[in-house]
Amino acid sequence: MGSNIKSLLETTVKDRRLPGVGAFVVDATGKFILNETAGKLNLDDEQSGDLTSDTPAPIYSCTKLVTSIAILQLVEQGKISLSDSAEKYFPQISEIQVLESITPAADGKPAEQKWSKPKSPPTILQLLTHTAGFSYDFFDTPTGQWRAETGRAPCGYHAVGDMEDFKTPLLAQPGTKYIYGVNIDYLGFIIQEVTGTRLPEHIEQSILKPLGMNATGAFLPKNTPRLITHLRVNGTDLVANPAAVNNESPALFGGGGYLYSTMNDFAKLLATILNNGTSPETGATILKSESVHKYLFTDHLDNSVDKSGLGEIGTCVPVLSNEGRFFPSLSVEQKGWSCALLLNHEDLPNGRKKGSGAWAGLGNLYYWIDPSSGVAGMIWTSVLPFMDPDVLYLFDQVERVAYGHEIVTDRKGLVGNHIGAPKL
């Protein structure tokens, strides 16, 4: 298994289609079924060193799984309830209105914006399930247009970290529609308010240290070699962007994408979830077994929610994201969202079984967790824009070999779990 994937990774970096890239598959005992890397930390610097499974990289929205678990821990402890209004803990959220429509400024005329008041404030559960109404300014055109009208640059969430960067408008009444956005960032603010501890320190004490994830955190020690984020230009060439880092001293730590981690560390988290919330390495329990099933692998989108955007990735900043679709073989009704993960309600071709959970990070990191098969896997790199076809192809091949199938090298007309979608 490993030799085929290793060869595929090496070919990809040799052709300079990706910089450093890695892949792993782990089971519920923490044993690696596959753990391979290839490539450099910086394509523009031959002396930058090779990517290894212990090399840190920004994990972007893979952070959301960690923050969601921290919220669920507070639920277990009785400190919050999923039905609680978010404004109970973070009153500033009550100031945010629903953006009904926006017409950008043109011909000297100011922008026309139509707003309405939310019928009810978002709840903790709605933030967890991305049904509060928030989007991201780089995925969604109206939010991007609104951001431009404010004069602030897009995607300042973790690069800047001011409240104004997170304070995006609602695009729908809370509880009515799945829209992926800054929801988990607000949960990070709520964790800080409830615990009285800054988010990075709370996450470290409640999740990272118990699992032995000692190379994961908000801050990188000075001069630590890391996988540099690369930008794909002209659709082909890769250019290193060493400046693409999180602000390590923001005014607020949003819970959506502030962490750095390593392949070996993130595998510990996935193995713990496979092992029903208890680390197979340290024996620490971060969630009760019943909570893992109830909150991480149970669909929490009811029939009243508009799920048309589930698994759909849009863009209004092409340098940051392509358009794409998760699970092109499934209908909207065959997908769901738990309190942390995108769910598939049917088996996927040549891969994970129904009831699996998954998500991703903007730098083209993708993972899945399959509790029925007892395996989890991930593709690991740091490249923009999101939904990169080369990375998605590799991810599909890693999943194929994890379930005993041969890799497919002829990509012509290939449709996988994440490629071959109409929007790709």
Buried (B, 14 or more C-beta within 10 A) or exposed (E): BBEBBBBBBBEBBEEEBBBBBBBBBBBBEBEBBBBBBBBBBBBBEEEBBEBBBEBBBBBBBBBBBBBBBBBBBBBBEEBBEBEBBBBBBBEEBBEBEBBBEBEBEEEEEEEEBEEEEBEEBBBBBBBBBBBBBBBBBBBBBBBBBBBBBEEBEBBBBBBBBBEEBBBBBBBBBBBBBBBBBBBBBBBBBBBBBBBEBBBBBBBBEBBBBBBBBEBBBBEBEEEEBBBBBBBBEEEEEBEBBBEBBBBBEBEBBBBBBBBBBBBBBBBBBBBBBBBBBBBBBBEBBBBBEEBBBBBBBBBBBEEEBBBEBBBBBBBBBEEBBBBBBBBBBBEBEBBBBBBBBBBBBBBBBBBBBBBBBBBBBBBBBBBBBBBEBBBBBBBBBBBBBBBBBBBBBBBBBBBBBBBEEEBEEEBEEEEBBBBBBEEB
